[in-house]
């Protein structure tokens, strides 16, 4: 199984990844928590969601995360794909999930996910990572907390510097 780094209120930790990605056309393993494609959840959604296992959906960069709006309350996670570290469309998907669609489940970064992206990913609301560079949870925590102050609101809920100054 791949390493999964999860951020919680207590910090970052390596946790067991109980989800299996199921490629379109392949049978769904009995009793396993699964991640499927957007097209598969649209075709087999009710059967998957009523099967008694936790279900997640992987969103590719060109897919509209808004298509999941009605299903979000029933999903355990949404995996946003980074096929290349330079492709930032998954940041938009994560932000839309958190801020516009109100998704409170896990938002997981998969693909070419590098520790250097941790700060921006956490600001967008991504709270779980499958790192491509073999880095540890402690390294991810340091990278995500690299900057003490933020200058605008975001999905992570951190207080901007101007609001901090106004409290003093």
C-alpha positions as CSV (number, residue, x, y, z in Angstrom):
1,X,0.0,0.0,0.0
2,X,1.1,3.5,-0.7
3,X,2.0,6.0,2.1
4,X,-0.9,8.3,3.1
5,X,-0.2,11.5,5.0
6,X,-3.2,12.9,6.7
7,X,-3.5,16.4,8.3
8,X,-5.8,16.8,11.3
9,X,-6.1,19.4,14.1
10,X,-3.2,17.5,15.8
11,X,-0.8,17.8,12.9
12,X,0.4,15.4,10.1
13,X,0.7,11.7,10.5
14,X,1.2,8.7,8.3
15,X,-1.9,6.6,8.3
16,X,-3.1,3.4,6.7
17,X,-4.7,3.8,3.3
18,X,-7.8,1.6,3.4
19,X,-8.9,2.7,-0.1
20,X,-8.3,0.8,-3.3
21,X,-8.4,2.7,-6.7
22,X,-10.5,0.6,-9.1
23,X,-9.9,1.2,-12.8
24,X,-12.9,1.5,-15.0
25,X,-14.0,-1.8,-16.3
26,X,-12.4,-3.8,-13.4
27,X,-14.6,-5.5,-10.8
28,X,-15.0,-3.8,-7.5
29,X,-13.4,-5.9,-4.7
30,X,-16.0,-7.2,-2.2
31,X,-15.9,-5.4,1.2
32,X,-13.1,-3.0,0.2
33,X,-13.3,0.8,0.4
34,X,-12.9,2.1,-3.1
35,X,-12.0,5.1,-5.2
36,X,-13.6,5.2,-8.6
37,X,-13.6,7.6,-11.5
38,X,-16.2,10.3,-12.1
39,X,-17.7,8.4,-15.1
40,X,-18.0,5.2,-13.0
41,X,-19.7,6.9,-10.1
42,X,-22.2,8.5,-12.5
43,X,-22.9,5.1,-14.1
44,X,-22.9,2.9,-11.0
45,X,-23.3,5.4,-8.2
46,X,-26.3,4.1,-6.4
47,X,-25.0,0.5,-6.4
48,X,-21.6,1.5,-5.1
49,X,-22.9,3.9,-2.5
50,X,-25.4,1.4,-1.1
51,X,-22.9,-1.5,-1.0
52,X,-21.9,-0.8,2.6
53,X,-18.3,0.3,1.9
54,X,-16.8,3.7,1.9
55,X,-16.7,5.3,-1.6
56,X,-14.4,8.0,-3.0
57,X,-14.2,9.6,-6.4
58,X,-11.1,10.7,-8.2
59,X,-11.4,13.9,-10.2
60,X,-9.1,14.4,-13.1
61,X,-8.0,18.0,-14.0
62,X,-10.3,18.4,-16.9
63,X,-13.4,17.2,-15.0
64,X,-15.8,19.5,-13.2
65,X,-16.0,18.8,-9.5
66,X,-19.4,20.4,-9.4
67,X,-20.8,17.2,-11.1
68,X,-20.4,15.6,-7.7
69,X,-22.5,18.1,-5.8
70,X,-25.5,15.8,-5.1
71,X,-23.3,12.9,-4.2
72,X,-20.9,14.7,-1.8
73,X,-22.8,14.0,1.4
74,X,-22.5,10.2,0.7
75,X,-18.8,10.2,-0.3
76,X,-16.0,9.5,2.1
77,X,-13.4,11.3,0.0
78,X,-12.6,13.1,-3.2
79,X,-9.2,12.5,-4.7
80,X,-7.9,15.4,-6.8
81,X,-5.4,14.2,-9.4
82,X,-2.1,16.0,-10.1
83,X,-0.9,14.3,-13.3
84,X,2.1,16.6,-13.4
85,X,3.3,18.8,-10.5
86,X,2.9,21.9,-12.8
87,X,-0.8,21.2,-13.4
88,X,-2.6,23.3,-10.9
89,X,-6.2,22.6,-11.8
90,X,-6.6,20.3,-8.8
91,X,-6.1,23.3,-6.6
92,X,-9.2,24.8,-8.0
93,X,-11.2,21.6,-7.6
94,X,-10.1,21.4,-3.9
95,X,-11.1,25.0,-3.3
96,X,-14.5,24.5,-4.9
97,X,-15.1,21.4,-2.9
98,X,-14.4,23.2,0.4
99,X,-15.7,26.7,-0.1
100,X,-18.4,26.5,-2.7
101,X,-19.8,22.9,-2.2
102,X,-19.2,22.7,1.5
103,X,-17.5,19.2,1.4
104,X,-16.3,18.2,4.8
105,X,-14.9,14.8,3.9
106,X,-11.3,14.0,3.0
107,X,-9.8,15.8,0.0
108,X,-6.8,13.7,-1.1
109,X,-4.0,14.8,-3.5
110,X,-2.8,11.9,-5.7
111,X,-0.4,11.7,-8.6
112,X,2.7,13.8,-9.0
113,X,2.4,15.2,-5.4
114,X,5.5,16.8,-4.0
115,X,6.3,18.1,-0.6
116,X,7.0,21.6,-1.9
117,X,3.3,21.9,-2.8
118,X,2.2,21.2,0.8
119,X,1.6,24.9,1.8
120,X,-0.6,25.7,-1.1
121,X,-2.4,22.4,-1.0
122,X,-3.4,22.7,2.6
123,X,-4.5,26.3,2.0
124,X,-6.9,25.0,-0.7
125,X,-8.4,22.5,1.7
126,X,-6.5,19.3,0.8
127,X,-6.0,17.3,4.0
128,X,-4.5,14.0,2.8
129,X,-1.6,13.3,0.5
130,X,-0.1,10.3,-1.4
131,X,3.4,11.8,-1.8
132,X,5.3,11.0,-5.0
133,X,8.7,11.9,-3.5
134,X,8.7,9.4,-0.5
135,X,8.7,12.2,2.1
136,X,7.5,11.8,5.6
137,X,4.7,13.3,7.6
138,X,7.1,15.4,9.6
139,X,8.6,16.8,6.4
140,X,5.1,17.6,5.1
141,X,4.1,19.3,8.4
142,X,7.2,21.5,8.1
143,X,6.5,22.4,4.5
144,X,2.8,23.1,5.2
145,X,3.7,25.4,8.1
146,X,6.6,27.2,6.4
147,X,5.0,30.6,6.4
148,X,3.6,31.9,9.7
149,X,1.3,34.5,8.2
150,X,-1.2,34.4,5.5
151,X,-2.6,37.4,3.6
152,X,-6.0,36.3,2.5
153,X,-8.7,33.9,3.6
154,X,-8.7,30.4,2.2
155,X,-10.2,26.9,2.7
156,X,-7.9,26.2,5.6
157,X,-9.5,28.8,7.8
158,X,-6.3,30.5,8.9
159,X,-6.7,34.1,10.1
160,X,-5.0,36.6,7.7
161,X,-2.3,38.9,9.0
162,X,-4.4,42.1,8.8
163,X,-7.1,40.5,11.0
164,X,-4.4,39.2,13.5
165,X,-3.1,42.8,13.8
166,X,-6.6,44.1,14.4
167,X,-7.0,41.8,17.4
168,X,-4.1,43.1,19.3
